[in-house]
Amino acid sequence: MRSVIIFAGTAEGRTLSEYLSGRGVRVTACVATEYGETLLPEHEYIKVHTGRMDQEQMADFIRQEGAGLVVDATHPYAAVVSQNVSNACEDTGTEYLRLIRESGNAESENVIPVSSVEEAAAYLAGTKGNILATTGSKELAKYTIIPDYEKRVFARVLSTGDVAAACEKLGFRGKNLICMQGPFSEELNTAMLRQFDCTYLVTKETGRAGGFEEKIRAAKRAGAKVVLVGRPPEQEGYAYEEILKILEERWWGSPCEKLPVPERADIVRKRGGQRVVTLIGIGMGTFSGMTVEATKAVAAADLLIGAGRMLEAVGASDRPFYKDYDAQRIADYIQAHPEYTCPAVLLSGDIGFYSGAKRLYEALEHVDCEVRSICGISSVMYLCGKLHLAWEDVCLKSAHGRKANLVGAVRSHEKTFTILSGGDSVGQLCRDLQEYGLSHVRLSVGESLGYPEEKITSGLPGELADGEYDRLCAALIENPEYFDGMRACVEDEEFLRGKAPMTKSEIRSLSVAKLRLTRDAVVYDVGAGTGSVSVEMAMQAVDGMVYAIERKEEACSLIEKNKRHFGTSNIQVIQGLAPGAIEDLPAPTHAFIGGSAGNLKEIIECLLEKNPQIRMVINTVTLETIAEMMDCLKALPVTEEEILSVSIARAKGLGSYHLMTGQNPVYIATCRGGIE
């Protein structure tokens, strides 16, 4: 078992500890304080030693642990501690690697260099103006030589009880004691300098990872001078990326490009210290199918979240993880665990294609974090690539856990892609296609795409209907005889009639136009008769649903036949008398009332209760129903848009002449819920 001791006094040390433990390396992380211990996650491969040690104690500890490697990731200013670690490794014959922090840029005319905090305090004692001290609580006693230091000096220290108590004993209290955990953004540093009207900012050269450059820029924006405590002479060593490359080549036989370097600290630093939640599309579900950017983000995450299959795909068992797929529960968990600064949520395929990312964006709006997104390879891209097909003209659908009018999509598109649920979803799709006159289309069913057991089967619906398919399933349907367009009017002669009454084509066209249907509308056709209006509405609301409510059994049978005749599978026939028959249906967006059996008021009241903003079109031909309709428009909370009286006459040949034959006049009322 690989093992290492890391003296983890810096963010880089903690990041390295988490990264190595996530790859199965046993890490003993040494921190000086209990607070430092809280910054490391609980993990079966991480053991934390808390407490300061001198050189002899370090040597005994290294012998006791039996580790063959020590990484010194102590703070650049902890020169004595670093020298003790180096000497202890020499005493025990243990390999020693020094992790050095990249210096920040301190070139500024506002910078006053000093060699120590004592020199900084001595300089400030001869100045006027408030001071923001960010050199740590251990150095705070040295500021007490400054006249009126209790009022002039604003000390920013760690937010622990022991630190606050020690500072208070020195005279730093109230607004002059700022207990916060970094790193701090440029904006926050600027705000503090301006809030306390500081003329000076005292800081050590803590490097880029320590937020040094943010302090320099903030001081310039706030018009403050920087008193810079110079960095102690640095030992020879390696940058974070170099340390990681050495260990990758030694333990895994390849440079760090195989699994990209974690950039967690850099991510947080670039975003001003704010937590960053990354939504990652992991493609088909295998590590090899992920983009380089996705693998890099997974490696950088300090917490992985997702469904079990996603976590297994990235090998999350040896990392902190939370198994869930519900957006709100994930957001609540992230909110409740602020110790994770770079959590990542794993999502299958691409985050923009029928993905849980849509709900996560909304849920994370209430979490104090920044959200970034990394795209993945979607199932439609993958399957079309395997079939050597372009996918820019594919109609995209999903029947995975949702309703979709696949028959309507296939009828009107040359290529249709859909994600399917488990069980008999492929067989049911094949049977629906056959039932609605689409037996000629060609299906390509992809199972376990991206996995070693991947399988793609192609054939006609009749050939594939009885097959057995995996639950991870998608299909591409090709229809060379698709109808590209929307029928504006269906002729009366095309419908199966029987004895049921039917709204004539001109009135149907006008009534449906007045409804202003959307593609995803949920529509009631009350008193549907033969279903002629239902069919025309279903052709327009191709992604929605039409509920045809009809009390007569014979008429319901006709609607079912017309539904199949026109391939409008998004019609559901409801036998019964309204309003009772509609009480348990989903809330409608639109309603067409062609027959009410004397219950018009009760029907409209029920519709308004389901959706107070519903849009309705009411047709009537009898004087009694006209009176009932007018009473409803006056008494109920609706806005009347218009009432039309339409008279249609058709030419009829009589010998060499044509006579116009009039039809019954029809009244068409258009209204919507709500009163303006």
N, C-alpha and C positions, 0 to 999 in steps of 0.2 A: 504494500500500500504506500503510495506516494505521500509525503508529509513535509511540512514546512512551518517554521516559526516566522511570524511577521510582527515586527514592532510597528503597530498600526497607529501612529500618532497623527496621521494626516488623512485627508479624504482619499488620496491615492492608495494609501495602505488599506483602508476599509474596502475600497472598490476592488483591489487586488484580492483581498480575503474572500469576498463574496464570489468573485469570478472563479477563482481556483476551487473553492468548495463546490461550486456548481458543476465543475467538471470532475468531481470525485476525488479531489486532493484533500487530505486531512490538514487543516490549518489550525495552528495555535496562534491566536491574535493577542498580542500584549498591549494593554492600554494602561495609562497611569491612573485614571480616575473611574469612579462608577458611572459618571456621565459618559465617558468614552465608551464604556461597555454598552450603554443603551443605544449607541449609534450603530452597533453591529446587529444583524438579524439573528434570530435563533435558527440554527441549522445543525443537522446531525453531523456534518463534517467541519463545523467550526467550534473550537473550544476557546473560551476567552479567559485570559489571566489578567486580573485587575490589581494594580498596585505598582509603586515605583521600586526599582531594584538598582543596587549598585553593581559594579563590575563583577565582584565575587558572586553575588546572588544570581546575576545573569548567567555566569558560567555554570553554576550548579543547576540552574533551571534548564539550560540547554542539554546538559548531560542527562538530566532526569527525563526529558522529553524524547531524547534519542533521535532528534531530527537531523538530517544530513545537510540542511540548508537553512540559513537565516537571511531574511530580507529586512533591511533596515529602512523603514519608511517613516522615520521620526521627522519632526518639524525642522526646517532649515536652521532655526534659531536654537534648537536643542543640541548644540555642539558637544556639550559634555556627555549627554546621554548617548549620542551617536558614537562618540569615541569609546565609551564603555562597552557598547554592543560590539564594536569592531575588535576590541581587546579580548572580550569574552570569547568570541569566535576563534581568535588566534590561540587562546589558552586551551580550548577544547578541540582544536583541529577541525572546526566546522566551517564549511564554505560560507562566505559572507558576500552578499550583494547589497550595495547601497543604492536606494531609489532616490534620485535627486529631482527636485522640482524646477521646472523651467522658470527662469526669471521673467518678471514683468518689465514693462517699458516705463522707466521713470524719467524720461527726458522731458522736462518742463521747466519753464522759468519760475514757476511758483514753488519749486521744490527746494527745501533747505536741508541738506544732508548733515547728519550727525552720526557719531559712532556708537552711541548707546542711549538708553532711556534716561540715564542720569544726565548726559549731556543735553538731551532734549529738554528735560525739566529745567536745567540751569539756564538754557537759552530763553525758554518761555517765561522764566521768572522776571526777566527784564522787559517784557512786552505787555501790551494791553489787549483785551479782547477775549472772547470765550474760546474754549478749546474742546474739541472732540477727541478723546483719547481712545484708541482702538488697539492698544498694545497688550491687553490682557490684564486680568486681575492680579497676577503675581507681581507685576511691575508697578502697580498703582500707588504703593507707598512712596515711591520716588517722586510723585507729583506733589506731595505735601509741602515741598519747599517753595512752591509757587504762592505768592501772596494771594489771599482770598480764594484759594483753590477750591474750597467748598462751593463757591458760587461760579467760578470761572470754568472749572473743569467738568465736562460731561463724560462720564466713564461708560463705555459700552463693553459689557462683560457677558459671560455665559449665564444662562438662565437656570442656575441651581441654587438651592437654599444655602448651602455652605458658602458659595461665592458671594451671594448677596449679603450674608451676615458679616463676612470678613470685610467687605467694602464699606458696610455701614459703620463698622468700628473705626475705620480710617476717616470717617466724616463724609462719605459719599452716600447721599440718601435722596429720597424724593425724586424730582425730575432730573437731578444730576446723576442718577444711577439708572442706566438703561440695560436691562437684562434681556438679551435676545440671542437666538441661535442663527448663525450665518449659514451659507454665504449671503452677502447683501448685494442687491442690484445697484447699478449706478443711480437709478431713480430714487431708491430708498436712502442711499448715502446723501444724495443731494437734498432730499427733503429734510433729513435730520440736521444737516449743516445750516439750512435756512431756518428751520424751526427754532433752533437754539442760538441763532445769530452768531455762528462760530467764525472766528477769524483764522483759526488754525486747526488743522487735522494732523494728529500724530499717528503714524503707522509704521509697521515694519515692512520690509520688502518680502512679502509672503508669496510672490509668484502669481502666475495667472490663475492657478487652481484655487488660490487663497483669496481671490477677488481683489488683487492689488490694483489692476488696471481700472477697475470700476471706481475705486477710491480716488485715483488720480484724476479721472475724468469728472467725477462728481465735485471734487474740490475746485476744479477750473470753472465748472458751471456755476458754483455757488460763490465764487470770488474769494475762496479761502486759500491760504498757503499750506503746503504740506511739509511737515517736519518729518523727514524720513530717516528712520533708524537703519543704518547700513547693515547689510547681510554679513554674517560671519563667513570667514573663508570656507568655501564648500569643498568637501572631500571629493575624490574621484568617484564616479558612479555612473548609473545608467538612468535614462528617462523611463517613464512608465512603459511606453511602447517597446523600448529596448528590453526591459525586464521581461515583459510578456513574451517577446519573440524568443528570448533565451530559453524560457521555460517550455514554450510550445515545441521548440526543436528538440529539447532534451527529453520531454515526456511523451510527446505525441508524434515525434518524427517528422514534423512539418512546420513551416513558418506560420506565423500568426494569421496569415491571410486565409488559412483554412477555416478558422472560426474568428471573425474579425474582432479587433481589440474593443473592449467595452469603452464607451465614451460617455458613461453616465455623468461623471463629474463635470465634463465639458458641456453636456446637454443642459444640465441645471444651471451652470455658470452663465452660459449664453442667454438663458432666459431669466436672468436676474435673480437666481435663487428660487424661483417658483417651481413647484412640483410640475412634472411633465408626465402626462398619461399618453401613451402611444397606442393607437389602434393599428394592429398589424394584420394585413391579409396574408395568410400563409399558403395560399394557393390550394392545390388539390389535397394537401394534408400530409405530405412527406417533407422531410428536411431538404432533400435534394431538389424538390420543386419550388423552394422558396427563393425569392430574389436575394441578391447579396445585401441589399439595404435591409431587408427583413431579418436575415440572419444576424446582421450587425446589431439591429435594435433588440432582438431577443437576447443576445449576449450582454447588452448593456443594461437590460432591465434588472431591477432588484426584486421584482415580484411579477410572476406570470399568472395570468387569469384566462380562463376559458373552459370550454367543455372538455370532458375527459379525453376525447379523441385528439383535440388540438394540443393539449398538454403532453400527451404521449408522443405526438409527432415531433416535438422539439426537445424531448428528453427532460421534462420538467421535474421528474421525481426527486432529483437531488438539488432542487432549488426551492426557495419559498414560492408557494403557489396557492391559488384559490380556485377551486373547481366550481364553476357556475356559468350559466349562459344568459340569465335574466338581467336585462340592462339596469333596472332599478336596484337589484340586489348587489350587482357589481359596483355601481356608483356609491351605494351605502357602505360597502366594504372598504373602498378606497378612502372615503371620507373618514371612516372610523380608524384607519391605520395610517396616520401621517408619517410614521417612521419610514415608509417606502416613498422615496423621492422620485423614482422612475418606474412606476408600474407599467406593464404592457398587457393589453387585452388581445388575445389571439382569436382571429375570425377566419372561417374557411373561405376559400376562393378569394375574391376581390371584395374590398370593403364597400364598393359602390354598386354591387350587383346582388340584390335581394339579401342584404347582409344585416346582421344585428347592429352594425355601426350606426344606422339611421336612428334607432332608439337610444343608443349610447350617447350620441351627440346631445340629445335633449336631456338625458338623465345627468350628464356630467356638467351641464350648465350651472347646477347648484353646488358643485364641488369646487373648492379653491384650488384650481390647477389650470395648466395650459394643455390643450389637446392637440396632438399632432397625428398625422395619418400616413400610413405606408401602404401603398397598393400592392395587390398580389395578382396572380394569374387566375382569371375566372374560369369556371367550368365551360362556358360557351367558347371562350378563346381556345381552350385546350382541346375540346372535342372537335371543333371545326378544323383546328390544325391537324389533328389525327386523320380527319376525313378529306384533307386537302381542299377545304372550302373557305372562301372569304366569308366573313361574318358581319360586314358593315350593313348588309341588307336583311339580316335575320330579325324576325319578330321575337322579342324576348318575353318569356312567361315563366311563372313558377307555380307549380301545383303542390309544392312541399309545405304542408300545413296550412294551405289557403285554397280558396276556390279560384278557378281560372277557366275562362271560356276557351278551351283549347280547340274545340271544333270550329268556333268562329274564327280563331286566329289562323288555323290551318287552311280554312276555306278561302281566306282573303290574303294569304301571303305565300310566296314561293318557298320560303324557308322559315320554319318556326322552331325555336329552341325552348325546352322547358325542363325545369328541375322537378323530379317526381318524388313522392313519398315512398315508403317501403310497402311491403305486402304486395297486393295485386294491382298496383297503380299502373304498371305497363299494360297488363291484360285489360284493365278497364278502359284505358285510353284506346287500345286497339279495337275493343268492342264498340266504343262510342263512335270512332271513325267509320267503322263498317255500318253502324246503324244510321248515321247521317249522310250516307252516300259518298264516303271518302275512302272506299276500299282500295283505290288505285294509288294512294300516296305511299311514299317509301319512308320507313323509320330506321334510324340508326340509334341503338340504345347503348349507352356507355355505362359500364358498371365499375365501381372502385377505381375511378380515374386517377392516375398518378401512382397507384399502388402496384406492387409486384403482380397481384392477381387481376390486374386490369383486363377488361374484356369488352369488346365492341361487337354487337350483333346487328345486322341489317336485314331488312325484308319488308314485305307487305303486312298490313295489319292482320290479315288472316293467317299469315305464317308465324307471327310472333305472339299472338294472343294467348296461347296456352303455355308459354315458356315460364321458367322460374328465374327471377332476377334479384340482384342484391339490393339492399336497402339504400345504398349510396348510388343513386341512379339518375341519369339524365338522358334526354332524347332529342334528336334533331329530326324533324319531319319535313320532307320535301314534297311539294305539290306543284307539278308542272302545269296543272290546269286551274290555278288559283284565279279568283276574281278580284282584280285590282280596282277597287272603287266602292262607292256606297250607293245602293239603290234608292233613288229619290221617291219612287212610286212603284208599287206592285199592282198590277192590273187585277181587277176583281175575278177575272176568269181563271187566274192561277191558283185561287184558293179552293180547297175542298169545302163545299157549302152545306149540304144537308138541309135541315129545316131551321137551323139557327139563324137569327138575324145577323146582318153584317153591315158595318159602316162602309159606305161607298168610298171609292178610291180618292175622289177629290176632297171629301170631308176628312178622310184619314190623313191625307197629306197636310191639310191646313191645321188640323188639330195637333198632330205630332210636331209640326213646325212651331206652334204656339207654346208647346211645352219647353222648348229650348233644352233638350236633353244633352247631357254630357256623356262621354264614353263610359264612365263608371257609375252612371245613375242607377238608383234603386227605384223601380217604378211599379205602381199598382195599376192594373187595368181592371176596374170594377165593372162587372157586367160584360165579360169579355166576348160572349157570343161565339163566333167561329174562331176568334183569336186573330183576326186580321190586323187590328190595331196593335196587339201584343207583338206580332211578328215584325211589323215595321218599327216599333220602338226597340225591339231586341236587336235589329240590324244596326240601329244607331248607337245604342248603349252596349256596344260589343264587349266591354270589360265590366259591365254591370249585370243586373238581374231584373227580369220582368216577372212579376207575380200576376198571373191571369186568374182573377176571381170570378167564378161562374157557378150558379146554383144548379143548373140542369146537367144531368149526367151525360146526355147525348151531346150537348154542346162541349163539355169537357173532353169527351172522346174526340171530337172534331179538332179541338185545339191541339191535342197531343199529335194527331195526324199532320196537321199543318206545321207544327213545330218541327217534326222530322222531315217533312216535305221541303221546307226552306232552310233546314240545317241550323236552326236557331236554338241551340241547346241551352242557352241562358234564359229560357222561359220555364217557370215552374207553375204548374196548374194547381189551383186550390179550389176544390169543390165545396161550395157553401154559400150562405147568404151573408152579405156584408150588413152591418159592421162586425158581426160575430166572427166571421171567417177571417178577418184581418187582424184581430186583436193580438195574436201571438206571432205575427210576422215581424221581420226586421223593420226598423224605421225607414220610411220612404223619403226620397228626395223629390219625387214627382208623382202625380197621380192623374190618370185619365178616368173619368166617370162617364160611362156610356149607358149605364142602366143602374137604377137604384132601388127598384121595387117599392117605392114610397118611403125609403129610409134615407133620403138625401141628407137631411140635417144631421142625423146620427152618424152617418158615414163621414161627413166633413168634420164633425167634432172629434171623432176617433183619429182621423188623419192629423188634425191640428195637435192633438195630445201627443202623438208619436213624433211629430216634427212641426213646431210652431212656425217654421219658415218655409214650409212645403209649397211647391208650385203646382197648381191644379188647372186642368181644362175639363169643363163639363159640357156635354152634348145633350140636347133635348129636342124632341119634335112635338110633344103634346103641350097644349095650353096649360094643363094642370101642373105639369112638371116645370114649365116656365115660371109659373107663380111661386111654386115651392123654391125654385132656385133663387128668385129675387128676394124672397123672405130670408133665405140663408145668407145671402150676400150682405143684407142689411143688419142681421142680428148677430152674426158671428165675427170674430176678430180676424177679418181678412181684408186685403186691399184689392179692390176691383180694378183690373187693368182695362178690360174692354169686353163688350158683348157684341157679337156679330150675328146677323141673320143672313144665312147663305142659301140661295136658291140655285139649283143646278138643273139645266135642261140639256137633254141629249138629242142629237139629230137621229131621225129614224127614216129610212128610205121607204117611200111609197110610190112605186112605179118609177117615173123619171124625176120625181120631186123628193125633197127632204122636209119632213115636218119635225119641229122641236117638241119633244116629250118632256114635260117638267117632272121633277122629283119633289118629294115633300121638302119644304123649307126646314132648315136645321139651325137652331140657335147654339152658338159656341161662346161660352163664357170663360174668360181667362182671369184667374185671381191667384194670389199668394198669401201665405200666412203673415200676420202682423198688420197693424194699422198705422199708417203714416200720419 
